[in-house]
Amino acid sequence: PMFPDEALPILKDVLCDFPFIGGAHGRYSASALSAILTAVIRPVLDICPLYVITSSQYSDGKSVLSGVIAASAGVEQSLGQLTRGGSDEEQEKQLSAILSRGRRVVTLDNHDGDFRSAALTEALTSTHPEFRILGKNETRSVPNKTMFLLNGVNTAPSLDLQTRSVFVRLARTNLDPDRRFKYMDVVGHTLA
């Protein structure tokens, strides 16, 4: 246990090497910090927004940041898949399976460009979303205590999903291929 003024420098230290648009004191850095805090308290929240981590190029640290957020909740990065361009029924089935596993943080990794999912849109505003059971005329309710992270290059949630999202934008200005994080294994450091 510690006071917020003691905890914030520790959290900001973990985020110090990510190239947030607006820098370390900008709104996207604050969004990343809010994602970490949300991951920690997710079990007590009724609903949780989608956190979208995006940039205009590859290798800016989007997947690493997703791992740090998951690790802050004490879980290893959990990758869930929602098929790109899959039918609404297929995405509903996949999301139902993800939620039934009860994972705290799920990363939908490398979804570049436009992203839409009616099932995820529904799940983000419901404590017990209902999904149709394929092949039957019935539904099942699945408890939702999962935080979803979506990352990719120029990722843009569509329609109502956009209004249920918090954005974290990265933009690397240093193109040095030998770029390193302060902590060699920043995700492992966060888990510890």
Secondary structure as UniProt FT lines:
FT   HELIX           4..15
FT   TURN            16..17
FT   TURN            21..22
FT   TURN            24..25
FT   HELIX           27..41
FT   HELIX           42..44
FT   STRAND          50..55
FT   HELIX           62..72
FT   TURN            73..74
FT   TURN            84..85
FT   HELIX           88..100
FT   TURN            101..102
FT   STRAND          105..108
FT   STRAND          114..115
FT   HELIX           118..123
FT   TURN            124..125
FT   STRAND          130..132
FT   TURN            134..135
FT   STRAND          139..141
FT   STRAND          147..153
FT   STRAND          156..157
FT   HELIX           160..163
FT   STRAND          165..170
FT   TURN            177..178
FT   TURN            184..185
FT   HELIX           186..191
//
